[in-house]
Amino acid sequence: MRVKLTSFVGLVIFALHSVEASAHPAEFERIEILTYRIAAQPFNSILYIDRAASYSHDGEYALAREDLDKAAELGDPVLAAYELGLLHDRMGEQSQAKAQYDRFLERFPNHAHALERRARLLADLGETEAAATDYVRMFEVTPRPNPGSYVSAAKMFVSESGADVSPALAMLDRGMLRLGIIPQLQQVAVELELRRGRGGRAIERLESLKPALGDGPDWNVQMAELLIAMEKVEQGRRHLSRAKTALRGLRETPARTQLSRRIVALEAILDAP
């Protein structure tokens, strides 16, 4: 028994040292724990999938593939399909990644992470309609979606539809209907409204952010820029004045210094003969 235990410890130490040089600290610790658990439960396919996920995240693609192949051998291959799809995705093998996502989602159609990853992949492949379907489904099955996912979906529509930003705005509004008026989403919507020449609607959207952002210098400068662009000069000046007053009472930071420069530049434009 002592010989077997010594051999086992030696194998574990060798395995750990083989990944120590390349693994990030958090992933290395997780790999270390999973390696011990696999040694104790060598026929548990889920443990191999979990360790493959850490290897893949850390860029150790060959080791990840070995673990996923082992997991498929020991258990249900479909359970390893999502991580295998991620592995192919990270390696730039898009068709193989899509095949594995399809395989996994056929069994688990409400898996939010798989839906989002396939949506991004489909968007990269130019399959916008299919990507939008996956995004919508992902939002439906996620209790509180990440606002950034709505932004990603909106940007997909912008790159695909060119000048027509209506689908992108619809996706952002879908997110705000679900999550509330969130600056991260509404700011993108403001930019898209300006892109399609609807300054009045952009101002309405920016006005909706006042309760969230407060009557602070950033909001006032942005509002001034919009108003000045629409040739509403006096209203723009009033917002610049409020921004300058608010900045006087705040500690100077690089961001606020940059904001002050924006104010000076706007005033120079307004005062030019």
Secondary structure, DSSP 8 states (H G I E B T S, - for coil): -HHHHHHHHHHHHHHHHHHHTTS-HHHHHHHHHHHHHHHH-TT-HHHHHHHHHHHHHTT-HHHHHHHHHHHHHHS-GGGGHHHHHHHHHHTT-HHHHHHHHHHHHHH-TT-HHHHHHHHHHHHHTT-HHHHHHHHHHHHHH-SS--HHHHHHHHHHHHHHHTT--HHHHHHHHHHHHHH---HHHHHHHHHHHHHTT-HHHHHHHHHTTHHHH-S-HHHHHHHHHHHHHTT-HHHHHHHHHHHHHHHHTS---HHHHHHHHHHHHHHHHHH--
